[in-house]
Amino acid sequence: MAQKCNLFLDKGSDFDVTVLLVGVNYEPLDLQDMQFTCMARFIMNPKICKQIMCEVTYPESGEILLKIPYYATEDMRVGEWLYDVEMTYSQGRQRKRILEGHLTVTGEVTHSCYFSY
């Protein structure tokens, strides 16, 4: 069963979050030879998806980095999204959903205002 974690993203800003994966005894998982994929889907229109980059930063310490650059968050609709992270074991033997939750995208004001004098 995947762990649940709700995340928040500011539209038009860089998004990144570090995830530490631990085992039964709270020891970091060894992520060497593991593959990760992450996707978000807009709740109001499930056809709207966004790929979230998933990078193993420290394989021996169980750390992965989820990130979306600012130019990609600008295209995301404000509101609730669902996301999940899937881990594929070495040699593609087994795929497992390890993290899931809501991703709330909040609107930006700075780049959406037009001034008139």
N, C-alpha and C positions, 0 to 999 in steps of 0.2 A: 504494500500500500504506500502510495506517495505521501510525502510530507506536504503540509499546506502552509503557504506563506503568501500574504497579500503584499503587493508592491505598488508604489506610486511613481508616476513619471510626469515631469513637466514638459508639455508640448513645446518643441523648439529648442530644447536643451539636450545636452549629452546625458545619456542614461547609462549607469553602470552600477552593478551590485556584485559583491564577492560572496560566493557560497562555499562553505566549508562542509565537506561530506565526511561523516564519521560512521564507524561501524557499531556493532553491538556493545562493545566495551568503551565507546566514545573515543576510540583510537582513529586517527585520520585514515581514510581509505587510500590505498595505493591506486592511482588512476592511470598508471602507465598502460598503454595500449587500449585505453578506453576512448570511445567516441561519444560526443554529446550533441544533441540537437534541441533547439528551443523555438517555439512558435507561439504567437499570440493571435487570438481571434476575437473580433469585435462582437459583443453580445447582441447588439441591435441588428447586425447583418452578418451572419456567419460566413458569408462569401469574402468578407474583408479580413485578410490575414497579414501579419507582419513577421518576418523572420527576425529572431533575436540571436545575435552572434554569441556563441558559447565557446570560450577559450579556456583550456586547462592551463592555469598559471603556474602552479606548483604541484606536479603530479604526485610526488612522494608525500605531500602534506594534505592532499585531498581538496585543494582549492581550485574552483572554477570561477570565471568571470563572465557574467551576462552583460551584454552591452548593445546599445543602439546609438549611433551617432546623431547629432542634432539635426542634420539635414533629413534624416529618415523619420525622426519624431515629429518634424513639422508636417508630415503627410498623415499622421495618425489622427483619427477622429477623437474628439473629447468624449469621455464617458468610460464605461466599464468594458474591459476586455477579459478574456480568460487566457491563461498561459499554462504551459507545462514544459518540463525539461525531461528528456529521455536519454538514458545512458545505454549504449550498446557495448557489451562485453567484447573482449578481444576476439578477433576472427569472426565477428558477427554472429556468435552463437546464440545470444539471447539479448533482447531489448527489454528495458524496464523503465517505467515512469518513476522518477525519483522525487520530483517537486512539481507542485501545481498550485494555482490560486487565481485571485483576481489581480488585474493590473489596471489601476485607475489612472487615466490620462486627464490631467488638468489643463485648462486653456491658458493661453498666453495673451497678454495685452500689448506688450512692447512692439511686436511686429504686425499687429492687426489694427492699429489705430491710424486714422488719417486726420491730419490737422487742417483746419481751415481758419484763415485770418480775416 
